[in-house]
Amino acid sequence: MPNPSALRWRLGVALGVRGYPNLRTASLRDDPTAWILANSEIISTIVKQEQQTLSMDDMGGLEGMLFPRLTLYMYGRSRLTRDSVNERNLNALLHRHKAEYTSIYDIAPLSPKSIREILPKCLGENLKLARSEIEHVTAMYELDILSIAARALVVLSSIDHIELGLGPAQLELQDLIDLLQEIIDFGHLGDARPLICAALYTLCRKSNLHPTSLILKNITSLASTSLTGTGQHVPAKAFKGKFAGKDVAIKVTKACIRDAIIWRQLDHPNVLSIFGVDNSPGNLYIISPWMLQGNVIQYLDKNLEVDRMSLVLDVARGLQYLHELNPPIVHGNLKGENILINDCLKACISDYDFMHTSHDTTQRTTGMSEGQSDNHGHKTVARDVSAFSTVLYEIMVHPVPIASQILPLSRPSVIDDTIWKIMQKCWSPDSPPISDILKIISQYLTILPSDEDFSVVRNKVIHAQPSIFDLPESIFPTSTLPILLRQDECALSPSPADLIIVVTGPSGSGKSSFINHLFGSEVAYVHDEMESCTQTVNAFACMHPRRPNQKVIIVDTPGFDDSTRTDLAILEEIAQWLEATYRKRILLSGILQFHSIRDSRMRGAPLRNLTMFQHLCGKDAYKNVVLLTTFWDRVLDEVAVNRENQLRADFWRPLIVHGSRVDQFNPPTHERAWDIIDGFSPNTSRPALTIQREMVDQKKKLYETSVFKVLKSFWRSIVNKIAKKIGIGSKGPKNIHVQRAFEQNQAFDKKR
């Protein structure tokens, strides 16, 4: 008899959209009707294959159901596991569908009520997925939801022909609006997201309706001001509150519900998202994430030494996102007070009161005056670009106050020539779009020897009620999940019998993602870009899900590419942890050295991290090292294989020769993560690392260790190259990034 694993692969959806080019989100965006036809053809082919293999009943018409892949898989699973009850229920569901709906363009099923009714029947009774099934079922489910989105878009293309509320077969527009919002909140839409957001807004505007989930209830204010009343004594700034157990910011707004519908769809790491609004009598309140760090001015008051240009770049990226929407969104009130700092210390544009859509992106006027407005009194994108220069100035010169809205005509000493020219471009009558300014800033930042990039931290939507697309928690296995121990139980008291594995590598190489997959929950920050939220050595412990008596400790380390700290500070922290554990004669079971296969070349931060790693460990420890590549699902297979082969032949060869293994976190699943961990045995010999022997056995100071000397030599050579390239005089550099290179070098020179 075939097994469920074989069924998953025959279904093809285990490969996700990569297996079907016609089902990519870009295809859905370009032609929803063609996407539906391609999807139906693929499902019909799969049905024919499965009918013959599993002796299934007639499954014709399956492609017209709301969850065709999920239904087919659960039906086949019931046959293979001889679950006659769920098999009968799924048969009944299919026959009902054939009787009621005859076309993939039927609009009647497109309602939250229908989905709430059908989804549990697809999943069956008392379903408990095996761990090996979860990733594949999730892939099927995501494609099924994309098919619902495509059908909704096709319906909306003829919205003018729909008679509102007439006839039992007519679509309820409120249902469709709520469905579109649920689809957007679910995510995984890729290139199709803007199209679905635009469809939602158009439908809301024509019907004068709004998504039900936009209005939030039961918000608790932690300030003295109540959310009810006439609006008097409401603070101008945001105050703190609680919603669904989370800290939120509450702010009164002059805007209307229609504006809030647009704001609710904004999705960029450098633009503050909103959870919804409270429409208590007398006022409309915006509910958004609570930012503990405050605005950028408050943040700089407490952190004068931060990388200010990275904050400037954050603002530029957020503004570019707003301006490149269709139609563009003009902020209209960009200033330091409206730039908030998130939990990963990244800048987010906030304050929605002056935001509005603009249909005229060409109108540009001169100077910093209030005259940069269109014929309706609205600010233009040119005004935003000029305001961006003010924000740039505020960030770079703070705590020096700005005397007025008219910026100085001469360059302040803390701003170098390149940044000054950028500001002048923003002020000019023919100021370029923010995308061009962003390119100039990015080119300017490449003077540093490492690849610079920035973290993506998105705020998850808080639902007042469970989403219609939430799969029930009861179907997921619980007994095999690792039991996460409190950090103080693992970090402060490891024992020689524990399986202790250190994860290391450059920021953005997938360390935090791996840890989260391993534990089955978000215990570490996850991001898509290069700058890490890992600021300290963090130890996470659990009991091994496959060997319940074995404790596993995963030690997450920051990479040598942190924009807020020197390499010396990072080295001191890692060395301190390694020294403390070695003094207790607790040795590492293994090391996972991460490398993103997305990196086309080994250079900058990845190369520096690899070099430091080799000198930190030493050749004796190489046999317990796994060189782990990540993000294979984001690169073409042929390209990824070629890159891995080059790494094996060149950069990793010294480690492989001395016993290091190469592995892939592919696919990125819980099961695969534990397969990699199981490659380390608790009984394997555990040699001390070079830095441990040097600092404990040889009683060397940190500045006498080999890894310290290599880092010191690296930064000295970088400073010499920069000085030679740009001709820095005796007074030192004024460029903040060049200055940081000098600070890195100076930190090592002073260490004794």
Phi, psi and omega in degrees: 000137176300157179248162182301328180297315178297323179298318180301317183286325178293329177298333176084337184287353174299336178276353183066202183294336181302331180285344184226093181304327182289348181256012176293154182296334177295323178292321177297320179297318186284323184203090181302324180296315178297324178297317179298317181296317178296319179297317181295320180296319180294316180295320179299319178296316180297320180300315180299318179296317184285329178299320181286321183287320187252005182053046182284159172290177180300119181251018179300142181088000181301326185296343180273355180284167180289324182232069186294317181293316179298319180297314181297316182294315181294326177295310178297322179296320179296320178296317184289326180265004178057043176267087187293329182295307180292329178297316179295319181297319179292323175299316180296320179297318180293317180295324177295319179298317180298325183285328188261328186232136184241356186219148176291350179263006177300135184258347184301321182288350188278068177215148177305325181298316180296319181293318178297331181278319188278321186303312178300326179290327176294321183285334178083178183270141174054034180289135173223106182288144170285156180303323182290344182271337194301310184297322182288318178296322178298319179297318177299316183297318180297320178293324177297320179290324174300322179294324175296318178299318180297318180295322178296321180293322178296319177298317183292337180295341178242031186300329181295340183266357181274126177273120187296122170070015183255127174085145182293336182269355182285150182285133172282117186295325178298321177298317181293321177298313179296322179296314179300319179295321178296320179296316179298316181293329180297323178088198179061030183265340178057229184293343183277350186300312181301323181295318181289322177298317179296321179296319178298312183295319179299316181294320178296319182293319182287327185262350184060034177245171177216158178300136180301322183289350179293326183271118182259143180237168176059044175269131180258122177275133177264006176258171182287341183277132179278157177279354180251164179120200187268356180097356178286151178063023176275127183295146181290327181268166181291145173237164191274145177210182179233137174213128181052037177080005182243150174288132179226160173261137181240125181218132178288144182228152176271357185282182181240174182301322182300320177296318182297329177300318179293312183300325182299336184266352181298133188216083178210141184296342180251018172232126182296126177274162175240149177276332182159199180225158171248122182255047177302153183305131176100334182209161169245127184247135173273133178248118184222171179299145176276123182260105186297329184281349181077202180273175187294328179292315177297321180295317180291331176302325183261348185222075185291337188264011182289164177284098187288328180293332177293325176292320177299316180295323175304313181297318180298319180293319177297319180292322176299318179302314181296318184286338183263004171291163181237106359284163181297151173253124177266130181287307173085351181208046184284121177198168185304323181296337182260010175253111182263160180248123183275184185293341176261016175063036176249150184277137178231132177286132179227190181072101186264354189300328184258359181292142175202158177280147181236133176257004180232095182265003184259339185291123180221135177234179192263148165082189185259010186286171177286004185282354182279073182223158177274189185293346180260007180085004180275144175292153181254173177297332178296322177298319177299319180296318176296319179295328177300322179295326176295316178297316178304315180297315180302314183294318186286324187262346183307135019266017176290122183286155174270121185293326182202180178288344177273112183286156183298149180276346178249153184283126173295153185294334182278355179249125182279177186298320183296313179295321179298320179294323177299316180296320179296323176298321180294327182279339191294156180301328179252048182303137181287164176295159183298333178298322177291320177299319180298320178296320180296317180296317180297318177296322179297321183287343182288001177294336176285152185284350182253158177287125180260135174205177192223149190285153175245112178234111183257150178267123181289145179292135175264119180267133174292328176230160178304141178291149179293341181262004177288122173286140182297138181297336184294339182278347183268143180293143178244328185291334182266358177291139177295143179273108182285124179268157176299145186298325182291339179285336183254320186287328186263344185219056174288154179239159180300338181278347182287151172273106186249118184233128178264133173253132183216164182145171182291160176299142179082009181268000174101016181297309183296321178298318178299314181298318180294320175296320182298315184272350180073017178201165184275090177261347180227149178299140177240142182208165182256353187247202194262340185264125192271152170272353179286105184257342184221171172286119181241133178249130178240135183234149174206165170273135184301124183294338180259342177227084192304337181270000183259122175272135180244130177242123178253123183252113181268127183241146176288150178276163179277055180205034181277126184284348183257350181222156178282159175300328179296317180298320178292316179299318180299319182292314179296316181297321180298317179294315180295320179294316182297317180290323181292325178297335175270007182059037174256117185250157183283139174283332181181171180226133173257113177262114187270145174213127178282124179289352175290335182291117183288333179222151176272103181203176175055228185300314179301318180293319180295319178297319180295318179298315179296322180299316181298318181284334177290319185276306188089156187296328182297332183268355184300330184293342178257021181253135171245123177271106192252122177264147184230172175063036175295334181285355181250007180226145175302141185305315183297319179295316182297317180297317179298320179294318179296319178298321178294320177297318179298318186283330187248280192290326183266355186304315180301326180284318181296320180302327182261019168108359179291146178255154177248134180217168181235133171273075188209117000286159181280081185233166176301314181298316182294322179300317180286332172300319180293317178298322181293349174289346176260130180257139177293345182264358179291145176299143186237090178289149176289153176283159181304315183293331177291315179296320182294316187277331182259303184289317183266357176055037178276151170283162182302320183290352178262355183282160183292323182291324176298315182296323179292315178297317179299316179295322180298309183290330176295318179293324179296314180299319179297321179293318180295315180300320180290325185286316186251004173064051181289132181274189184293338181282353177088167184281153175256341178294128187296328180282323173295320178301323180295322177299319178294323178294321176301312181296319181295323180299319179288324179296326184276345186290121176215000000 
